[in-house]
């Protein structure tokens, strides 16, 4: 593509008077991408998450050994080497292979929690903000009750009631993760509830349900995406904490928190057993934090084009 064609395409995307909704949406996406790509740390975070996705997708190809079976007699607690890059654990299992397969469980947790918690928080926040009155008071007081407890403590209580297991851990984390999203959605709704745009929709005869669903919720999506991305690190740490305490993923699943728990007995002499999964949690959490910071700068409508 020639330089003139590229410039013409850029001018079309940055037009102040778009001719269609598609052009307007593509223009906003292009401006957001320019802001995001200019942030090198945010781009590094994006590459980290893409790498995590690829590792999880091709775990069967990348892992040289089984994540659940090992050579207990000849490969127990071996130091990192060319044969076992991250060493082996107390059951002779290759830690590198377990970390690779553990990335799937990490994605499993964060994706399910995001799918479950974000819509609940969005619905509660927009309904409370638009309705006001006693509806707002009741919904926000329920939200305050959940916010009054530390997330990990509340998740522990729910898992203890539901029973240990990765599915119950996901459900418990989702139950404790929606209140901040509800607060953000309510604040966004209060900002636009009395705007001329919403008044015009009301004069056209739209029902409150349609106004909330079609006109207010889409305005809250960008702020919600940013908060969800920033919360991913906390979700990973909470899931790892539950696994460490034996209330999350159960053996022999290669979940990173459970791997740290099994390696804490050897942390002084065979540090790699707990150190390798701990470093994996650090890298992935840092990647999500960097990505979230970049999205916050890129999707902030009050930021100018840079």
C-alpha positions in Angstrom: 0.0 0.0 0.0 1.4 3.4 -1.0 2.1 6.2 1.4 -0.7 8.3 -0.2 -3.2 5.5 0.3 -2.2 5.1 3.9 -2.6 8.8 4.5 -6.0 8.8 2.8 -7.1 5.9 5.0 -5.8 7.7 8.1 -7.7 10.9 7.1 -10.8 8.9 6.6 -10.5 7.3 10.1 -9.8 10.7 11.8 -12.5 12.6 10.0 -14.4 15.0 12.3 -17.6 14.4 10.3 -17.9 10.6 9.8 -20.5 9.6 7.2 -21.6 6.5 9.0 -21.6 4.7 12.3 -19.1 2.3 11.0 -16.7 5.0 10.1 -17.2 6.7 13.5 -16.6 3.4 15.4 -13.5 2.6 13.4 -12.2 6.1 13.9 -12.6 5.8 17.7 -10.9 2.4 17.6 -8.0 3.8 15.6 -7.5 6.7 18.0 -7.6 4.4 21.0 -5.1 2.0 19.3 -2.7 5.0 18.6 -2.9 5.9 22.3 -2.4 2.4 23.4 0.5 1.5 21.1 2.3 4.6 22.1 2.6 3.2 25.7 5.4 0.7 25.5 4.7 -0.8 28.9 1.0 -1.4 28.0 2.1 -3.0 24.7 4.4 -5.2 26.7 1.5 -6.2 28.9 -0.5 -7.0 25.8 2.3 -9.2 24.4 2.4 -11.0 27.8 -1.3 -11.8 27.7 -1.1 -12.9 24.1 1.8 -15.2 25.0 -0.3 -16.6 27.9 -3.1 -17.3 25.4 -0.8 -19.0 23.0 0.8 -21.1 25.7 -2.6 -22.2 27.0 -3.8 -23.0 23.4 -0.7 -25.1 22.5 0.1 -26.6 25.9 -0.1 -30.1 24.4 2.6 -29.2 22.0 4.8 -27.1 24.2 4.9 -29.4 27.3 7.5 -32.1 27.0 6.1 -34.2 29.8 2.8 -35.1 31.4 1.6 -32.5 34.0 0.1 -35.1 36.3 2.5 -38.1 36.2 6.2 -38.3 37.0 9.1 -40.6 37.7 9.0 -40.8 41.5 12.1 -43.0 41.7 14.5 -41.4 39.3 13.3 -37.7 38.8 12.3 -36.5 42.3 13.3 -32.9 43.2 15.8 -32.5 40.3 17.3 -29.1 39.9 16.6 -27.1 36.7 18.5 -28.6 33.7 18.3 -29.0 30.0 16.1 -32.1 30.6 13.8 -30.3 33.0 14.0 -26.6 32.5 12.3 -25.7 35.8 13.3 -28.8 37.7 10.9 -31.4 39.1 8.7 -31.6 42.2 8.5 -34.0 45.0 6.5 -36.5 42.9 9.0 -36.4 40.0 6.7 -34.3 37.7 8.2 -31.8 35.3 7.5 -28.3 36.7 7.8 -26.6 33.3 5.1 -28.8 31.9 2.8 -28.2 34.9 3.2 -24.5 34.6 2.3 -24.6 30.9 -0.8 -26.6 31.6 -1.5 -24.5 34.6 -1.9 -21.5 32.3 -5.2 -23.1 31.1 -6.6 -23.2 34.6 -5.5 -19.6 35.2 -7.4 -18.5 32.0 -10.3 -20.7 33.0 -10.6 -18.8 36.3 -10.2 -15.2 35.1 -12.4 -15.7 32.0 -15.3 -17.3 34.0 -15.0 -14.7 36.8 -15.1 -11.9 34.3 -18.1 -13.4 32.4 -20.0 -13.9 35.7 -19.1 -10.9 37.8 -18.9 -8.0 35.2 -22.5 -8.4 33.9 -23.9 -8.7 37.4 -22.1 -5.5 38.5 -23.1 -3.7 35.3 -26.8 -4.6 35.7 -26.9 -3.7 39.4 -25.1 -0.4 39.0 -27.1 0.8 36.0 -30.4 -0.1 37.4 -29.6 1.5 40.8 -28.2 4.7 39.1 -31.1 5.1 36.7 -33.9 4.2 39.1 -32.8 6.1 42.1 -34.9 6.2 45.3 -35.4 3.1 47.3 -34.2 0.8 44.5 -30.9 2.6 44.5 -30.7 2.5 48.3 -31.4 -1.2 48.6 -29.0 -2.3 45.8 -26.2 -0.1 47.0 -26.5 -1.2 50.6 -26.2 -4.8 49.5 -23.2 -3.8 47.5 -21.7 -2.1 50.6 -22.2 -5.3 52.6 -20.1 -7.2 50.1 -17.5 -4.4 50.0 -17.2 -4.4 53.8 -15.4 -7.7 53.8 -11.9 -8.4 52.4 -12.3 -10.2 49.1 -10.1 -13.2 50.0 -11.9 -13.7 53.4 -15.3 -13.6 51.8 -14.2 -16.0 49.1 -12.9 -18.3 51.8 -16.2 -18.3 53.5 -18.1 -19.1 50.3 -15.7 -21.9 49.3 -15.9 -23.3 52.8 -19.7 -23.4 52.5 -19.7 -24.8 48.9 -16.8 -27.2 49.3 -13.3 -27.2 47.8 -12.9 -27.4 44.0 -12.0 -25.2 41.1 -15.7 -24.6 40.0 -16.7 -23.6 43.5 -13.6 -21.3 43.7 -14.6 -19.6 40.5 -18.2 -19.1 41.8 -16.9 -17.8 45.1 -14.5 -15.3 43.5 -17.2 -14.1 41.1 -19.6 -13.5 44.0 -17.0 -11.3 45.7 -15.9 -9.5 42.6 -19.0 -7.8 41.3 -19.5 -4.9 43.8 -16.7 -2.6 42.4 -18.2 -3.0 38.9 -21.6 -2.0 40.3 -20.1 1.1 41.9 -18.4 2.1 38.6 -21.6 1.5 36.5 -23.7 3.5 39.0 -21.3 6.4 38.9 -21.3 6.4 35.1 -25.1 6.1 35.0 -25.6 9.1 37.4 -23.4 11.1 35.0 -25.5 10.5 32.0 -29.0 10.0 33.5 -30.0 13.6 33.2 -28.2 14.3 29.9 -30.0 15.7 26.9 -29.3 12.4 25.1 -31.2 10.3 27.6 -34.0 12.9 27.8 -34.5 12.7 24.0 -34.8 8.9 24.2 -37.4 9.3 27.0 -39.4 11.7 24.9 -39.4 9.2 22.1 -41.3 6.8 24.4 -38.5 4.3 25.2 -39.1 2.2 28.3 -36.8 2.3 31.3 -35.6 -1.2 30.4 -34.7 -0.2 26.9 -33.0 2.9 28.0 -30.8 1.1 30.5 -30.1 -1.8 28.2 -29.5 0.0 24.9 -28.4 3.5 25.9 -26.8 3.5 29.3 -25.0 0.1 29.5 -23.0 0.7 26.3 -21.7 4.0 27.8 -20.4 2.0 30.9 -18.6 -0.7 28.9 -15.2 1.0 28.4 -14.9 1.9 32.1 -15.9 -1.7 33.0 -13.4 -3.2 30.6 -10.6 -1.2 32.2 -11.6 -2.2 35.7 -12.0 -5.9 34.8 -8.5 -5.9 33.2 -7.0 -4.3 36.3 -8.8 -6.8 38.5 -7.4 -9.8 36.7 -4.2 -9.8 38.8 -6.3 -9.8 42.0 -8.5 -12.6 40.7 -5.4 -14.6 39.8 -3.9 -14.0 43.3 -7.2 -14.9 45.0 -7.5 -18.1 43.0 -3.9 -18.9 43.8 -4.6 -18.2 47.5 -7.5 -20.6 47.6 -5.4 -23.2 45.8 -2.6 -22.6 48.3 -5.0 -23.3 51.2 -6.4 -26.4 49.5 -9.8 -24.9 48.8 -9.3 -24.3 45.0 -8.1 -26.7 42.4 -7.5 -30.1 43.8 -4.5 -32.5 43.1 -3.3 -33.5 40.7 -4.5 -30.4 38.7 -1.5 -28.2 37.9 -2.9 -25.0 39.4 -0.1 -22.5 40.2 -1.3 -21.8 43.8 -1.6 -25.4 44.6 1.9 -25.9 43.1 3.3 -23.3 45.5 1.6 -25.0 48.4 3.2 -28.3 47.6 6.6 -26.7 47.2 6.6 -24.7 50.4 8.1 -27.6 52.3 11.2 -27.5 50.0 11.6 -23.7 49.7 15.0 -23.6 51.4 16.7 -26.4 49.6 14.7 -26.9 46.4 13.5 -23.4 45.8 12.4 -24.0 42.2 9.5 -26.1 43.2 7.6 -23.1 44.7 9.6 -20.4 42.9 8.7 -21.3 39.3 4.9 -21.1 39.7 5.3 -18.0 41.9 7.3 -16.3 39.1 4.6 -17.3 36.6 1.9 -15.7 38.8 4.1 -12.6 39.0 4.6 -12.3 35.2 1.0 -12.8 34.3 -0.3 -10.5 37.0 2.1 -7.8 35.9 1.0 -8.3 32.3 -2.6 -7.7 33.2 -1.8 -4.6 35.3 0.2 -3.1 32.5 -2.5 -3.9 30.0 -5.1 -2.4 32.2 -3.1 0.8 32.7 -2.8 1.1 28.9 -6.5 0.6 28.3 -7.3 3.2 30.9 -5.2 5.8 29.1 -6.5 4.7 25.6 -10.2 4.4 26.4 -10.5 7.5 28.6 -12.8 9.8 26.5 -11.4 12.9 28.3 -7.9 12.2 27.0 -6.8 14.1 24.0 -5.3 12.5 20.9 -1.6 12.0 21.5 
